[in-house]
Amino acid sequence: MQGNKDRLLAGAAMVDITPPAGTHLAGSAMGERRPARSILDPLYAKALVLSQGDRRVCIVTLDVTIVDEPYTSQMRLGISERADVPLDAIMVHGIQTHSAPSIGHFMLDPDFPLETTPETEYLRGGETAFAEMVTAAVIEAATDAAQRLQPARIGVGRGILGDVAFNRRGVRRDGSIMMPKPAGRERQPLGLTDLCHLEGPIDPEVGVACIQGLDMQPIAMLLHYTCHPVHIFGQPETYQAISADWPGAWSNEVQRELGDDVVPLVLNGCCGNINPWHPFDPDCRPDHLRMGRKLAEMSNRVLHTLEYAESADLDWRLTHVALPYREIPKDRLREVALLLDDQPDPPRGPTGEVDPLWFSAASTRSVELCRAREPVFAYEIQVLRVGDLALVGLPGEPFVEGQLAIKERSAAPYTFVAHLTTRYVGYLPTADAYQRGGHEANAKVTYWAKLAPGCLETVTEQARALVTGLYA
């Protein structure tokens, strides 16, 4: 039996954050308005607090598209004050379901001169009312989790599942990039014949951490998998439906199997270039329930192989790395200046939609404004140690190649990477991917594609060093 000071304590809680009808759903580009019309499944803020001796860490997962730094700071401060967790030991992660709102303004830079009302606030990417509601819910969940701390044990394992996620950067026969989507497959019975190959890999790891009470009843299940949650978003009939997508489907399966008292948390990995749509199947159709079931089946198999420990060293590291921006071509700067000088406010079409050319120009101008305020981008890297498990938090949407490099020869026996932590960043493609362009590295240098080639490699190197430092 472990001594009291070495014993692991754990508590978990979840709070419903499903928004009301009409709330703007994020995930689409160019200033489109997507008011929620229906609910397929509820959204949650989930918190896991772990304690050993005088050390505590907290992992928060949110069924939202994006979480931005001003709200992360509020969440961390509230959790630190009410749950007694150091600020740097609190990880806040958005699962990136595209069928939910976002927390914060992320589509345009805060300094972009655009007057908005509660009805037009969506142009900036998120709505304040929802963000404030979720911030309070997160603090409540973490506080409840801390109040539920009990002696616990942890088991960590992994499985492999490679047929529900795919690299989404398809290389056409002319060398350009396409994103294989399910829409229109019925008109292409021979498959996407212009698709030559996929640019990169996936990460097939199904990482599982189970935290149990000493009575072997589960307190929390943690799943690490890597894929954009865009099944619901990708279907016209559910385009305006609220859903946690495959992470929600997995969570429902876990609670069906293990009981409603278990809190299921998903750490979605670096899926900047990973989608759930099979690129080579002419009959591909989005199915978040199938993906949730398959992940649940694998995680359940892993669960029965786990060996548990009643102690787990807790530690953390947090650092900021200065990343450079991309250079905006001079002809693009001229194009943006001409358009925005002529039309400083967004022009709208007959049904109220914003001109996508205007929004693209505003997005590029936002890169200029960000650079003027912050000459180099302060990118946060966070690592939490929970015994043999290293949890790595990386803001933005890094390509999966960076995650795989962090895992390869990792100093930790298990390394789970979570993307979209802390603040909005945009994509971090590989240096080679910039040569082909595509949505994630587009030539227009938009706000979601603003960081320079080489940033992913820098982040990868620094994250590996932090993990090594915690396990040296």
N, C-alpha and C positions, 0 to 999 in steps of 0.2 A: 504493500500500500504506500502511495506517495505521501510525503509530508505535506501539511497544509499549505506551506508557502510555495510548494512546487505543483500543487494541484491546479489543473485547468478548470476554470469556470466559464460557463457559456449561457447566454440568453438571446432570444430572438423574438422579433415581433414584426407584424405587417399591418399597414393602414391603407384602406381603400382611398385611391385618389382619382377615381373615374370622374371625368369632367362632365358638366351639363351639356345638353344639346346646344349646338351652335358654336361651341368652342373650336377655335382653329386647330386643325390637325397639321402638323409639320411634316417635313419629308419630301415635299415637292419643291421645285425651284421656281425662279422667275416671278416671285410675288403672287402666286396663285392663292386664291381664297378657298379653303376646304373646311367649311363648317361641319362639325360632327352631326350625323343624322340618326345613327343607331349604335347599339352596343353589342358586339359579338361576345366579348368577355371583359371583365372589369380590369382596371389598372391598379397597381399597388406600389407603395413605398415600403421597402423591406430593410430591416436592420439586423445585423448580427454583432453582438458585443462579446469579445473574448477577454478573459482576465487571468493573469497568473502572477501571484505576488503583488508587487506594486505597479505592474504594467497592464495596460488595457489597449486594445485596438477595436475599431469599429468599421465594419463593411456595410455600406448602404448601396442597394441597387434600386433603380427607378425604372418603372415601365413608361418611359418617355423617349422622345427622339434625341434630344440634346439637353445637356445641362451646362450652363455657363457660369463663369467664375464669380460674379457678384452673389449669386444665390448659393453656390458652393461655400463661399466664405461665411454666409449667414448660417448655413446648415452646420458647418464645422464649429462655429462659435457657440451656437445653441447646444449642440451635442456635447462639446467640451464642458460647458457650464453645468449642464443638467445630468450628464452621464459620466462625468469625470474621466474623459478620454483626451489625451493630448491632441492638439490640433493636427500635428503632422502624422498622427496615427489613425486619422479618419479618412477613409477612401470613399468617394462619392462617384458612382458609376451609372450612366444611362445605357440601357440595353439597346437603344436605337430602333425600337419598333417605329416604322413609318406610319403607323395607324394610331398615333397619340400626339398630344401637344408637346411642345418643347418648353424648357425652363430657361427663360431669358431671351434676349434679342440677339440673334446670330446671323441673320441673312444679310444685314447691312451693318457697317461699323457704327458704334455709338455716336461718333462725331459726324456722321453723314447728316446734312441739314434737311431733315424731312419732318414736317409737322404731322403728327398723327393724333387720332382720337381713339377712344376704346373700340370703335367700329373699324378703324383702319390700322390699328396697331399690329395686326398680323403681317403687314408688309415688312416689319423688322424680324419676323420669324416666330415670335411668341407673344403671349398675352399676360400682362402683369397679374391679373386676378388669379389665374391658374397657378402661376409661379409662386405667388405668396401662399396660396392654399397648400401647395406641395411642400414648400419650405417648412411650414408649421407641422405638416404630417410627418416629415422626415424626423424632425426633432422629437415629436411624440413617439414615433416608432423606436428610435434609439433609446429614449428615456425608458420606455416600457421594457425594451430588451435588457437594459442594465438592471432594472428592478427585478427581472426574472433570472438573474444569474444563479446558477446552481452547479455543483460539481459535475464535470463532464469528461468525456473522452472523445478523441478524434481519430478517424481513419481516413486515409487518402489513397486513391488508386486511379487507374486509367484504363480505358478501352479505346478501340479504334473503330471509327465509322466514316466511310469515305464515299457514300452514295447519296448524301442529302445536301451537300454543299459543293460549290464549283467555282473555280476562278472565273470571274465575270469579264475579264478583258480578253475578248476574242480577237485574234489577229486575222484580218481579211487577207485574201490572196494578193492584194496590192500593198500589204504591209500596214494599212491603217487599222484603227481599233473600232470594234463594234461591241455592244453589250448584248449578249444573247438573252432575249426575253421570251416569255411564253406567248405574248400577244401575236396573233397572226400565224401560229404554227399550223392551224388547220388549212391554211393556204400554201403550206410548204411541206407536202407529204414526204418529200425526199430528204427533209432536214434542211439545216441552214447551209446550203451548198457553197456559199461564199466564205464560210468559216474555214480557215486553213488550220489553225491550232490555237490553243490557249496560251496566253503569255507566261503564266506562272503557276505555282503550286496552290494547294490548300493546306490547312492543318487538320488532319483527321482525328486529333486527340479528343476523346470524351473524358475530361478530367472530373473526378468526383471526390468531394470531401463530405463526409458524414459526421455530424456532431451529435452525440448521444448523451443522455443522462446516464448515471451509473446503473439505472434500471434497464438499460439498453433501449429505452424509448427515444426515438429521434427528436432532437430539438431543431435542427436545421440540416438541409441538404444544399450543397453548393455544387453547381454544374459549370464547368468551363467548356464551351464550344465556340466555334468561330464561323459566323455567317450573318449577313444582313437579314433582319427580320422584315421581309417585304412581300410575303405571300399575300396578305390581305390587301396591301397597297397595290399589288400588281393585277388586281381583278376589278374591272369596271363596276361590277355590281356591289362590291364592298369598299369602294374607293373612299367613301366617307363614313366608314364604320370604325368604331373604337375597338382596338384589340392589342394585346401584348404579343400577338403573332406566335411563332414557335416557342419562345420562352414561356409564354403563358400556357400554351398547350402542354409543354413539359411539366410546368408547375402543377397544373391540374391533374396530370397523371400521377405525379409523386404524391399529392395529397390523397388521391383516390386509393393508392397502394398503401401509404404509410399513415394516413389519418390527417384530419384537418389541423391538428396541433403543430405539425411540422411546418417550418417556414422554408420554402424552396427559393433559393436565390440563384440567378444566372449571372455569370461573368462572361459576357460576350467578348470574344477575342478580337484581334486586329483584322477586321473584315472589310477594310477599305476597298479591296478588290475581290470580295467573295460574295456570291449570291446563292440562293437555294434552287435556282432553275437549271435543270439539266440541259446543257448546251447541245447535246447530240441526240436527244430524244424528240422526234417529231410530235409525239403525243404528250409532251410535257405540259402539266397543268399545276398551278400553285396549290399546295395542300399543307397548310401549317399543322393540321391535326396529325397527318401521317408523320411529319418530321418530329413533332412532339412525342408521338408514340415510340418511334424508333429510338430516339434519344433516351426516353424513359426505360425502354427495354434494355438498352445497353447499360445505362447507369444502374439499373436494378441488378444486372448481372455483376457489375463491378462491386456493388454494395455487399454482395454475399462473399466476396473474396477479401474484404478489408481486415487488416489487423489494427487494433486500437491502442492508443496510448493515453494515459490519464494525466500526462504532462506534455507541454509543448512550449518551448522557448518562444517568447513574444519579443519582437524588436521591429524597428522600422528605420527607414532612411527616406529623406525627401530632398531633392535638389532641383535647381533650375538651370537649364542649358540655353544659351543664347543662340538662336537660329536666324539665319539670314532670309530675306524675302527674295522672290523671283524678280528679275528685272522686267518691267512692262515695256514692250516694244514702242518706239516713238510713234509709229503710225496708229497704234491702238490708243495711246494717250491723246493724240489729236482727235481721233474719232470720238472718244469719250467726252473731251472738252466741247466739241462742236454740238454734240447731242444734248448734254446737260446744260450748257449755256443757253441753248435755244429752248429747252424744256426742263426747267429746274424741278417741276413737280411731275409726278408720273402721269402720262397720258393714258386714258382708258378707252377700251373698245365699247361697242354698243351694249354689251351685257355687263359692263363694269370691270372687265379684266384689264390688268395692267399690261402695257406694251412690253413684251419680253426683251426687245432691244434696249429700251430704256432701263429695265431692271438689270440687264447684263452690264450696261455702262455704269450704273450706280454701284454695282458689285465691284467692278474694277476700280472706281474712284474710292471705294471703301478700303482697298488695299493701300492706296496712297495715304489715306487718312490714318490708317493703322500704323504705317511706317513713320509718319510724321510724329505721332504720339509716342511710339515705341520703336526706336530705330533698329533694334534687334528684338526678335520675338522671344519672350521669356517662357520657355516650355518646361512645365513641371514633370518630373519623373518621380514616382513614389513606389516604394517597395515595402510590403509588410511581411515579416517572417512569422509564421505560425508553425513551429516545429520544423518538420521536413518540407513544408509547403511555403513557397515564395509566391506572394501575390503582387504582380507588377501592374501599376496603373499608368497608362499612357493616354494623354488627351488627344482628341482628334480621331482621325480615321487612318492610322498607319496601314500600309500594305502588309499582307500576311508574311512576306519574306522577312520583315523585321522581327516579328514574333518568333518565327522559326529559328532565326539566328540567336535570339535570346535564350531559347530553350536548348539549342544544341550545345552540348558540353556545359550545361548550367551547373553551378556549384550547389544548387538545391536539388534534392531528389525529385521534387515535383515543382513545376513552375507554371502557374496559371496567369495569363496576361489578360487584363481588361482594358479595352479601348474606351474612348469617350469618358474619361474621368476628368473632373475638375473644371475644365473650361473649353470653349469652342476654339477649334484650331483650323479645321478643314482637313484635307487629305495630306498624307505623307507618302507619296509614291517612291518606288525605287529610283535610283539615279537613271537607270536605263529606260524606265517607263516614260520619262519626259520626252525621249526622242520620238515616241509614237503618238504622244498627245492623248486624246480621249477625254472623257468627262472629268477625270480626276486630275489631269495635267493639261487642261485646255489652253490653247494659244492666247485666249483673251485675258488670262491671268485674273480670274474672278476671285471673290473673297474666300471661296472654299478651295481654291487652288493657288494659294499665295506664297507658299514656302518654297525655297530654292532646292534644286537637286542637291543631294548629299545630306539633307536634313534627317531622313530616315536612318541612314547609316550612322550618323552622329548620335541620334537617340538610342539606337540599338547598342552601340558601344558603351554609352554611359549607363544604360540600364543593366547591361551585363556586369559592369564594374560594381554597381550598387548591390546586386545579388551576391556577387563574389565577396564583397565586404561584409555582408551579413552572415555568411557561412564560412568565413576564413577560420 
